[in-house]
Amino acid sequence: MKGLIFFIVAAALVAAALVVWQPWGAADGASADTDGSSSQASDSAQARSKTMGSTDSSPGGNEGDDSPVPTQIVAVQSGLWSDPRVWGGQVPGAGARVLIPEDMWVDLAGDTEHLRSLAIDGSLTFSPEQPGGVKLIVDALQVNASGSLTVGTIDAPISADTEALIELVAYPDSEASAETLESGASLISEGELSIHGQPKTSLASLARAPRVGDREFQLDYAPTNWQEGDLLVLAGNRQNRDEIDMVQVASIDGTTVAFTAVGLTDAELAEWSGLTQDYVTNRDQQPFVINVARNVAISSPPASETTEHLPGTVVIQGGSSSLGHMGLYGLGTDETYLTGVDTMITRPAIDYQSSGTASTAVGVAVVDAPEEGIAVSASSQVTFEESVAFNEQGGAWLTANGSSSQLWWKVRRSPAAFPAGFVTP
């Protein structure tokens, strides 16, 4: 799975506005009409996920056919996901409905089949050191109040040589199609959610404004954990959506970052002459570049690659949520995905509806959200630090009071520019 997360981001990125959160320098955002469509959609997803505990047989077996499937597969003992004994003799296959009961723990150290649903009353933990990668593919993923999903922790994040991915994909059969048009794939958490990748500098200020022909950046300070192949986004400081470049790290030497264009053949790279425009900055702003590459992510594939598929969404409805240095790629929906359907659904990439205890999100990269990137209700408290968003079509930030604010970095020439955090009311 090496390079998979890079591909997910690179395949869908297009030039668009860049928004980054910081507790100072708030710009007035355009007003947003919050008619409750986001909440209604996630409520629908929740209602669907509540049926995952049913043990009734239902149509649909292997992906894409209508053959019967066994009753829900339930873990009967703790252990590795790949161990048939954990599941009473059969590892969950494509189309399975899976339940991890309370007081049971399961460790995932590889890839799953495409599951219809996974309900977690006990605990599911991704192996933090698995060079081959760890991937969970699921339509409806529910972490119930007694359950926990751990994909790395603050003290033990997923290792640098491991890529961990939760891919939210609607199951493509006749049973799922009507449901997913109403709600789409989802991760709904009412329990404990911990997702942490390798610490990485999200944003770095530049020592000077980039110019035409440049092939390297001079940063104000050495970034943490930037690596060859990381995707960087360079945005101008004017209201010009075309004044954006996406490049790829070629090498790093202290504060000097050499870069190349993304998606070019070897022959095209040989002829590439560097940046094609100057990045002029305003007097009170410094140029900056953001890094959107993460080794841990939740994603949905581009809609063009699926049939009647809404991208997934993440909904926090209780418990505790700790996200660190991870990506939210291609999540969220707008009404354009519902051609021919009367119900209009819009959902952000992640929706904090009722986060219970205070939630944290550090170094999160939200990329390619068809609607808002992050929505926070009045009943949630979330602390964001060093998080960035790119190519969201709505506001990067949506609050429950009906207004959308874009909070821009006011970068200073020091690593101390990074915030202590921004806490929503």
C-alpha positions in Angstrom: 0.0 0.0 0.0 3.1 2.2 -0.1 2.3 5.5 -1.8 -1.5 4.9 -1.7 -2.3 7.9 0.4 -0.1 10.0 -1.8 -2.1 8.8 -4.8 -5.4 9.6 -3.1 -4.4 13.2 -2.6 -2.6 13.8 -5.9 -5.3 12.2 -8.1 -8.0 14.7 -7.0 -6.3 17.9 -6.2 -7.1 20.9 -8.4 -6.3 24.6 -8.0 -8.6 26.3 -5.5 -8.6 28.6 -2.4 -6.4 27.7 0.6 -7.6 28.2 4.2 -5.6 27.6 7.3 -6.7 28.0 10.9 -5.0 30.1 13.5 -6.4 31.9 16.6 -5.4 35.3 15.3 -6.0 37.3 12.2 -9.7 36.2 11.7 -11.1 37.5 8.4 -14.8 38.2 8.1 -16.3 35.2 6.3 -19.3 35.1 3.9 -22.5 34.2 5.7 -23.7 30.7 5.3 -27.3 29.4 5.5 -27.3 26.4 7.8 -30.6 24.8 7.1 -29.8 21.7 9.0 -29.1 19.6 5.9 -25.8 18.5 7.3 -27.3 17.3 10.5 -30.2 15.6 8.8 -27.8 13.7 6.6 -25.7 12.5 9.4 -28.8 11.6 11.4 -29.8 9.4 8.5 -26.4 7.8 8.6 -26.7 7.2 12.3 -30.1 5.6 11.9 -28.7 3.3 9.3 -25.7 2.4 11.4 -28.0 1.5 14.3 -29.3 -1.5 12.3 -25.8 -3.0 12.1 -26.4 -5.0 15.3 -29.1 -7.0 13.6 -28.4 -10.7 13.0 -31.1 -11.2 10.4 -30.0 -12.6 7.0 -30.3 -10.1 4.1 -29.6 -10.1 0.4 -26.2 -9.5 -1.0 -23.1 -11.6 -0.7 -20.0 -11.1 -2.7 -19.5 -7.5 -4.0 -22.1 -6.7 -6.7 -24.3 -9.8 -6.5 -27.6 -10.7 -4.7 -26.6 -14.1 -3.1 -27.4 -14.6 0.6 -24.9 -13.7 3.2 -24.4 -15.3 6.6 -25.8 -13.7 9.7 -23.7 -11.0 11.2 -20.1 -12.0 11.9 -19.3 -11.5 15.6 -15.9 -11.7 17.3 -16.0 -14.6 19.8 -12.6 -14.0 21.3 -9.9 -11.3 21.2 -7.0 -11.4 18.9 -5.8 -10.6 15.3 -8.4 -9.7 12.7 -6.8 -12.3 10.3 -7.2 -15.1 12.8 -10.3 -17.2 11.9 -10.6 -18.3 15.6 -11.5 -14.7 16.5 -14.6 -14.9 14.3 -15.6 -18.4 15.1 -13.9 -19.9 12.1 -14.4 -17.4 9.2 -12.5 -14.1 8.7 -15.0 -11.4 7.5 -15.2 -11.3 3.7 -16.6 -8.8 1.2 -20.1 -7.6 2.1 -19.9 -8.8 5.7 -21.6 -7.2 8.6 -19.2 -7.3 11.6 -19.6 -6.7 15.3 -16.8 -6.5 17.9 -18.7 -7.0 21.2 -18.0 -5.2 24.4 -14.9 -6.5 26.3 -13.4 -7.9 23.1 -10.4 -6.4 21.4 -9.2 -7.0 17.8 -5.9 -5.9 16.2 -5.8 -5.1 12.5 -2.4 -5.7 10.9 -3.3 -5.8 7.2 -6.2 -5.0 4.8 -9.8 -5.9 5.2 -12.3 -6.9 2.5 -14.9 -4.3 1.6 -17.3 -4.5 4.5 -21.0 -3.4 4.6 -20.8 -2.5 8.2 -18.6 -2.6 11.3 -20.0 -1.9 14.8 -17.5 -1.6 17.6 -18.7 -2.1 21.1 -15.3 -3.4 22.2 -12.1 -2.1 20.7 -10.3 -2.2 17.3 -6.7 -1.2 17.0 -4.6 -0.7 13.9 -1.1 -2.2 14.2 1.3 0.9 14.6 4.2 -0.8 12.8 3.2 -2.6 9.6 5.4 -1.7 6.6 2.9 -3.3 4.2 0.2 -0.9 5.4 -3.1 -1.3 7.2 -6.4 -0.5 5.5 -10.0 -0.8 6.6 -12.6 -0.5 3.8 -16.2 -0.1 5.0 -19.5 1.4 4.2 -21.0 2.1 7.7 -18.5 2.3 10.6 -20.0 2.8 14.1 -18.0 3.3 17.3 -20.6 2.9 20.0 -20.5 4.4 23.4 -18.6 1.5 25.0 -16.3 1.1 22.0 -12.9 2.5 20.9 -11.1 2.8 17.6 -7.4 3.4 17.8 -5.3 4.2 14.8 -2.2 5.4 16.7 -2.1 7.5 19.8 -0.4 10.8 20.9 2.4 8.8 22.6 2.5 6.0 20.0 1.5 7.3 16.6 1.5 5.1 13.5 5.1 4.5 12.5 6.8 6.5 9.7 7.1 3.3 7.5 3.4 2.4 7.9 0.5 3.9 6.0 -2.9 3.5 7.8 -6.1 4.2 5.9 -9.8 4.0 6.6 -11.6 4.1 3.3 -15.3 5.0 3.5 -16.9 3.5 0.4 -20.6 2.7 -0.1 -21.2 -1.0 -0.7 -22.1 -1.3 -4.4 -25.2 -3.5 -4.5 -29.0 -3.1 -4.8 -29.5 -3.1 -1.1 -27.0 -0.4 -0.4 -27.7 1.9 -3.3 -30.9 3.3 -2.0 -29.5 3.8 1.5 -26.3 5.4 0.3 -28.2 7.9 -1.8 -29.8 9.0 1.5 -26.8 9.0 3.7 -23.5 7.8 2.1 -20.7 6.0 3.8 -19.9 7.2 7.2 -17.8 6.9 10.4 -20.0 7.8 13.4 -18.3 7.8 16.8 -20.0 7.9 20.1 -17.1 6.3 21.9 -13.3 6.8 22.0 -11.7 7.7 18.7 -7.9 8.1 18.5 -6.2 8.6 15.1 -2.5 9.8 15.1 0.1 9.8 12.3 3.7 11.0 12.4 4.1 14.6 13.6 4.7 16.9 10.7 4.9 20.6 10.2 1.7 21.7 8.5 2.7 25.1 7.5 6.1 26.8 7.1 6.8 30.5 6.4 9.2 31.3 3.5 12.2 33.5 3.8 11.3 35.3 0.6 8.4 35.3 -1.9 8.7 32.6 -4.6 9.5 33.9 -8.1 9.1 32.6 -11.6 11.6 29.8 -12.3 12.2 28.9 -8.7 12.8 25.2 -8.0 13.4 25.4 -4.3 12.0 27.2 -1.2 14.0 28.8 1.5 12.1 28.3 4.8 12.4 30.3 7.9 13.1 27.2 9.9 13.7 23.5 9.3 10.3 21.6 9.1 9.5 18.5 11.1 9.3 15.3 9.2 9.0 16.6 5.7 10.0 13.8 3.3 10.7 13.3 -0.4 7.4 12.9 -2.2 5.3 15.0 0.2 2.7 17.2 -1.5 3.1 21.0 -0.9 0.6 23.7 -1.7 1.8 27.3 -2.4 -0.9 29.9 -2.4 -0.8 33.6 -3.1 -2.1 36.2 -0.7 -4.6 37.8 -3.1 -8.1 36.8 -4.1 -7.0 34.9 -7.2 -7.9 31.2 -7.3 -5.4 30.7 -10.1 -2.5 31.8 -8.0 -1.8 28.4 -6.6 0.8 25.8 -7.3 1.0 22.2 -6.0 4.5 20.7 -6.0 6.3 17.7 -4.7 9.3 17.6 -2.4 12.4 16.4 -4.2 14.9 16.8 -1.4 15.4 18.7 1.9 18.6 20.1 3.3 17.9 22.0 6.5 15.8 25.0 5.6 16.2 24.5 1.8 13.4 22.4 0.1 13.9 21.5 -3.5 10.7 20.6 -5.4 9.4 19.3 -8.7 6.0 19.5 -10.4 3.4 16.8 -9.7 2.2 14.3 -12.2 4.7 14.8 -15.0 6.5 12.1 -16.9 10.3 11.9 -16.8 10.5 13.6 -20.2 8.2 16.4 -19.0 10.2 16.9 -15.8 13.4 17.2 -17.8 11.9 20.2 -19.5 10.1 21.7 -16.5 11.4 25.2 -15.8 10.1 25.8 -12.3 7.3 28.0 -11.1 5.4 29.9 -13.7 4.4 33.0 -11.7 5.6 35.3 -8.9 3.9 35.1 -5.6 3.4 38.6 -4.5 2.6 39.2 -0.8 0.9 42.0 0.9 2.9 44.2 3.3 1.6 42.6 6.5 1.8 39.0 5.2 4.6 36.5 4.6 4.5 33.9 1.9 4.0 30.3 3.2 3.6 26.8 2.0 1.6 24.0 3.5 2.2 20.2 3.6 -0.9 18.1 3.1 0.8 14.7 3.0 0.0 12.4 6.0 0.8 8.7 6.6 -2.6 8.2 8.3 -5.9 9.2 6.7 -9.7 8.7 6.3 -10.7 9.0 2.7 -13.3 8.3 0.0 -12.5 7.6 -3.6 -13.5 10.2 -6.2 -17.1 10.0 -7.2 -16.2 9.5 -10.8 -14.7 6.1 -10.0 -17.9 4.7 -8.4 -21.6 4.2 -9.2 -24.3 6.0 -7.3 -21.7 6.8 -4.6 -21.6 9.6 -2.1 -18.3 10.4 -0.5 -18.2 9.4 3.1 -18.2 11.7 6.2 -17.0 11.6 9.8 -19.5 12.4 12.5 -18.5 12.9 16.2 -21.6 12.4 18.3 -20.1 11.8 21.8 -17.3 10.3 23.7 -13.8 11.6 23.1 -12.0 12.3 19.9 -8.3 12.9 19.4 -7.0 13.4 15.9 -3.3 14.1 15.2 -1.3 14.6 12.0 -3.8 12.8 9.8 -5.6 13.5 6.6 -9.3 13.8 5.7 -9.3 13.3 1.9 -12.3 13.6 -0.4 -14.9 13.5 2.3 -18.2 15.3 2.5 -21.0 15.9 -0.1 -22.9 18.6 -1.8 -26.1 18.4 -3.8 -24.3 17.9 -7.1 -23.8 14.3 -6.2 -27.6 13.7 -6.0 -28.7 14.2 -9.6 -32.3 12.9 -10.0 -32.9 12.6 -6.2 -35.4 14.9 -4.6 -33.6 15.1 -1.2 -30.7 17.6 -1.1 -27.9 16.5 1.2 -24.8 18.5 2.1 -22.3 17.3 4.6 -18.9 18.5 5.8 -15.8 16.3 5.8 -16.1 16.0 9.6 -19.1 17.1 11.7 -18.7 17.7 15.4 -22.3 17.3 16.4 -21.9 16.6 20.1 -18.3 15.9 21.0 -19.0 15.2 24.7 -15.7 15.8 26.3 -13.4 18.3 24.7 -12.0 17.0 21.4 -8.6 17.8 19.8 -7.4 18.0 16.3 -3.7 18.7 15.7 -2.0 18.9 12.3 -5.1 17.7 10.5 -5.1 18.2 6.7 -8.6 18.5 5.0 -8.3 18.1 1.3 -10.9 18.0 -1.6 -14.1 18.6 0.5 -17.0 19.1 -1.9 -18.7 21.2 0.8 -17.5 22.5 4.2 -14.3 21.1 5.6 -15.2 21.1 9.3 -18.5 21.8 11.0 -18.9 22.4 14.7 -22.2 22.5 16.6 -22.9 24.7 19.6 -22.8 21.7 21.9 -19.3 20.7 20.9 -15.9 21.9 22.1 -13.0 21.3 19.8 -9.4 22.5 20.0 -7.7 22.9 16.6 -3.9 23.4 16.3 -1.7 23.6 13.2 -4.5 22.3 10.9 -4.9 23.2 7.2 -7.5 22.9 4.5 -7.2 22.9 0.7 -9.7 22.8 -2.1 -12.8 22.8 -0.1 -15.8 24.1 -2.1 -17.7 25.6 0.8 -16.2 27.3 3.8 -13.3 25.6 5.5 -15.0 26.2 8.8 -18.7 26.1 9.6 -20.2 26.9 13.0 -23.6 26.3 14.3 -24.6 30.0 14.5 -25.0 30.0 10.7 -21.9 31.9 9.8 -18.8 30.6 8.1 -15.4 32.2 9.1 -12.1 31.8 7.4 -9.2 32.1 9.8 -6.0 32.9 8.1 -2.5 32.3 9.4 -0.6 35.4 10.3 2.8 33.9 9.9 5.8 35.2 11.9 9.4 34.4 11.3 9.6 31.8 14.0 8.3 28.4 14.9 6.6 30.1 17.8 4.1 31.3 15.3 2.2 28.1 15.7 -0.7 28.5 18.1 -1.5 27.1 21.4 -4.9 26.2 20.0 -8.3 27.6 18.9 -11.2 26.5 21.1 -14.7 26.7 19.7 -17.4 28.0 22.1 
